[in-house]
Amino acid sequence: MAVIERAKEILHNLEAGEFSTSGDPRLGKGKGQPGRQADPQLPLFQADDELRNRLTEIDVGVTTPIEALNLLDQLKRLV
């Protein structure tokens, strides 16, 4: 619901023709929720160290198809 309220605030500011000193549309500061800190954004690709190490050790040039399937199964279990 907060997203809809924020969108309404931005729309109101745009319709009212509120612009910053540089001429850009003013989107408003948002009300936020007092006493609540913003959640830190998590990285999109956060791989486990063990998984990353295992992936870097794989030599795909000499891996047979059956070994690749077995490795994939092992790596999948790590996730």
Backbone torsions as a table, in degrees:
resi	resn	phi	psi	omega
1	MET	NA	-29.8	-179.4
2	ALA	-65.1	-31.2	180.0
3	VAL	-65.6	-41.4	-179.8
4	ILE	-65.9	-42.7	178.7
5	GLU	-62.2	-42.3	179.1
6	ARG	-64.5	-41.1	178.6
7	ALA	-63.5	-39.2	177.7
8	LYS	-64.1	-40.1	179.0
9	GLU	-62.9	-45.0	179.7
10	ILE	-64.9	-43.8	178.4
11	LEU	-60.2	-42.8	178.5
12	HIS	-59.9	-45.1	179.7
13	ASN	-64.0	-38.4	179.1
14	LEU	-69.0	-41.8	179.5
15	GLU	-67.6	-31.5	179.9
16	ALA	-78.0	-7.5	178.1
17	GLY	73.9	29.5	178.7
18	GLU	-79.8	122.3	-178.8
19	PHE	-127.7	151.4	177.3
20	SER	-77.5	176.8	-178.9
21	THR	-64.3	-24.6	178.9
22	SER	-86.5	-2.1	177.7
23	GLY	93.4	-0.2	178.2
24	ASP	-79.3	149.2	176.9
25	PRO	-62.5	137.3	178.3
26	ARG	-85.4	120.9	-176.0
27	LEU	-92.5	-5.8	-179.1
28	GLY	86.0	159.1	-177.0
29	LYS	-90.5	-19.4	-177.3
30	GLY	82.1	147.7	-177.4
31	LYS	-85.3	-35.9	-178.8
32	GLY	65.4	-175.1	177.9
33	GLN	-121.2	120.9	-178.4
34	PRO	-62.2	140.7	177.8
35	GLY	81.5	-1.2	-179.7
36	ARG	-112.8	126.1	177.6
37	GLN	-89.3	150.2	178.5
38	ALA	-67.0	140.7	177.4
39	ASP	-71.2	134.9	178.3
40	PRO	-67.5	142.7	-179.8
41	GLN	-77.7	128.9	179.5
42	LEU	-83.3	149.0	177.8
43	PRO	-64.4	146.2	-178.2
44	LEU	-67.8	-41.9	-178.8
45	PHE	-115.6	86.5	179.8
46	GLN	-108.5	96.1	-177.3
47	ALA	-91.5	146.6	176.8
48	ASP	-67.8	144.8	-178.5
49	ASP	-60.4	-40.5	-179.4
50	GLU	-64.3	-41.9	178.4
51	LEU	-63.3	-45.1	179.4
52	ARG	-61.1	-43.6	179.3
53	ASN	-62.8	-44.5	-180.0
54	ARG	-62.4	-39.8	179.9
55	LEU	-65.4	-38.8	-178.9
56	THR	-71.8	-21.7	179.9
57	GLU	-81.3	-14.4	-175.9
58	ILE	-76.0	128.7	175.0
59	ASP	-102.7	96.2	-173.5
60	VAL	-68.8	-17.7	-179.9
61	GLY	-70.7	-25.2	-177.9
62	VAL	-116.6	5.2	-178.7
63	THR	-81.9	128.2	177.3
64	THR	-79.6	161.5	180.0
65	PRO	-56.9	-40.6	-179.4
66	ILE	-69.5	-36.9	176.1
67	GLU	-64.8	-38.5	179.0
68	ALA	-63.3	-42.4	178.2
69	LEU	-64.7	-40.9	178.5
70	ASN	-66.2	-41.8	177.2
71	LEU	-62.3	-42.8	179.3
72	LEU	-60.9	-40.9	178.4
73	ASP	-63.9	-42.9	179.0
74	GLN	-64.5	-43.3	-179.6
75	LEU	-66.7	-35.8	178.8
76	LYS	-62.9	-35.1	179.2
77	ARG	-68.9	-23.5	179.3
78	LEU	-74.1	-23.9	-175.7
79	VAL	-83.0	NA	NA
